[in-house]
Amino acid sequence: MDFAFTKEQMELHEGAKTFGRREVFDSVLERDAAASWNPTLWKKMGEAGLLGAPIPTAYGGTGLSAVETCLVKEGFAEGAQDAGLALAWGASTILCAVPIWKLGTEEQKQKYLPGMCSGEQVGGFCLSEPGSGSDAASMKTRAEKKGDKWILNGTKMWITNGPIGDHFVVTAVTTPGAKAMGISTFIVESGFPGFSVGQKIEKMGMKTSTTSELIFEDCEVPAENLLGQENFGFIGTAKLILGWERSCLLAPGLGGMKATLDRTVRYAQEREQFGRPIGAFQAVRHTIANMKMRYELSRQVIYRVAWALDLDGDPPLVDAAVAKVVTSEAGQANAKDAIQMHGGNGYTPEYHVERSLRDAMLGSIGAGTNEIQRSIIARSMLNLGF
Ligand SMILES: Cc1cc2nc3c(=O)[nH]c(=O)nc-3n(C[C@H](O)[C@H](O)[C@H](O)COP(=O)(O)OP(=O)(O)OC[C@H]3O[C@@H](n4cnc5c(N)ncnc54)[C@H](O)[C@@H]3O)c2cc1C
């Protein structure tokens, strides 16, 4: 076992951190307050090779491994401290481009991947619906084959990049009653007849990303836009995405935690009360130690999943669930501690820690709630199957 990153890998990490700091950080407070999306930053991320990190160079990507993609995402998030932009990146690259790369036909890859890598286009992933979140396989969106088209009807909910996306990987029922074995995935362009953006969703955090409902009303999808095998959309895509979601999608959380920890350490060194820096008090020291331990533990579990992904493409379900729970709860606990250690200043946007708590709250909800992850872990321990 080798825990060391190579010099080249550390350069990728540092490069992404410098980019985030230089291009993104200065405007994050303003964009968070206005809940605004910035297409210029997106384009710059594409030009810097970030958006296509794990996608092969043949399709306009950067061709990085999963471990390297995590390093780049972690570095970007530490420099930029913009979790919303990192979420938009995750939805486009990890949840839309990766399934197209892994499951798509050559034509699909040639058509959709280069634009997402360059930043000319934005992708998204549509699984959740108003009536089905944790129980995603009970979705209502239906796809019926009519001639050389699939006709989609239904509503998807909570879709990251929904209002601005150019194409989406969309799940829909193709064999009613078969639950997970009767769901297929499609690549749906926002310009297809019958596609529309529903209500835009206001959020407590991740405000620099956009979220909305998407409506499919007799939406016409060409037959060749079926992604992967019919009826294996849920099993195939979910299985494929899982490892990527529990490593590369979560990696920005590590960078956010690092930035919050560094800020708290600096504050504890500089802020004086009772004639001493507050870092002289044991309660503050222990809090900083707890923050550091949670951060280090999270790094171990995330990179372990990424390493398994690079090794054989199929990280164990339980490891992935452990990574999701450990990292998301560490992010929330560290953000809360950082606010507390900053006193009244922590309660204001200027110190950047109140945003980190609002952003971190999505961690235990999105991409399979932590209750569901705990259930997966416990079912495995108790030999109850999944
Ligand atoms: C900002 C944001 C962005 C998102 N982006 C996307 C996206 O791009 N694409 C997409 O498809 N989805 C997206 N989602 C949706 C997200 O994945 C769902 O919100 C999540 O899966 C939970 O579903 P739900 O909200 O319907 O909650 P529910 O499933 O209704 O859960 C409510 C509560 O009940 C608990 N619960 C439910 N069932 C069980 C059970 N069996 N055992 C124990 N507890 C249970 C849950 O853990 C939770 O605490 C996004 C959500 C948000 C907030």
The ligand as a Gaussian input file, in Angstrom:
#p B3LYP/6-31G(d) Opt

LIG

0 1
 C      -29.604000      21.113000      -3.723000
 C      -30.042000      19.765000      -4.210000
 C      -29.561000      19.291000      -5.418000
 C      -29.984000      18.055000      -5.907000
 N      -29.563000      17.640000      -7.150000
 C      -30.121000      16.533000      -7.708000
 C      -29.829000      16.171000      -9.077000
 O      -29.055000      16.847000      -9.772000
 N      -30.455000      15.085000      -9.602000
 C      -31.320000      14.325000      -8.872000
 O      -31.838000      13.357000      -9.405000
 N      -31.606000      14.627000      -7.567000
 C      -31.036000      15.712000      -6.988000
 N      -31.328000      16.053000      -5.676000
 C      -32.292000      15.236000      -4.951000
 C      -31.680000      14.420000      -3.804000
 O      -30.947000      13.356000      -4.317000
 C      -32.869000      13.980000      -2.918000
 O      -33.322000      15.150000      -2.233000
 C      -32.484000      12.896000      -1.939000
 O      -32.253000      11.675000      -2.617000
 C      -33.588000      12.678000      -0.881000
 O      -34.834000      12.521000      -1.457000
 P      -36.079000      13.368000      -0.917000
 O      -35.680000      14.793000      -0.876000
 O      -37.264000      13.018000      -1.733000
 O      -36.283000      12.911000       0.582000
 P      -37.147000      11.591000       1.083000
 O      -36.727000      10.377000       0.323000
 O      -38.583000      11.952000       1.083000
 O      -36.625000      11.494000       2.560000
 C      -37.080000      12.294000       3.641000
 C      -36.450000      11.776000       4.933000
 O      -36.892000      10.419000       5.171000
 C      -35.772000       9.561000       5.298000
 N      -36.066000       8.242000       4.756000
 C      -36.696000       7.936000       3.584000
 N      -36.751000       6.632000       3.410000
 C      -36.109000       6.063000       4.454000
 C      -35.815000       4.722000       4.844000
 N      -36.136000       3.665000       4.094000
 N      -35.137000       4.517000       5.999000
 C      -34.759000       5.573000       6.784000
 N      -35.010000       6.871000       6.473000
 C      -35.679000       7.095000       5.314000
 C      -34.663000      10.249000       4.500000
 O      -33.374000       9.786000       4.890000
 C      -34.920000      11.708000       4.842000
 O      -34.347000      12.016000       6.076000
 C      -30.882000      17.263000      -5.145000
 C      -31.344000      17.732000      -3.909000
 C      -30.953000      18.970000      -3.450000
 C      -31.504000      19.472000      -2.132000

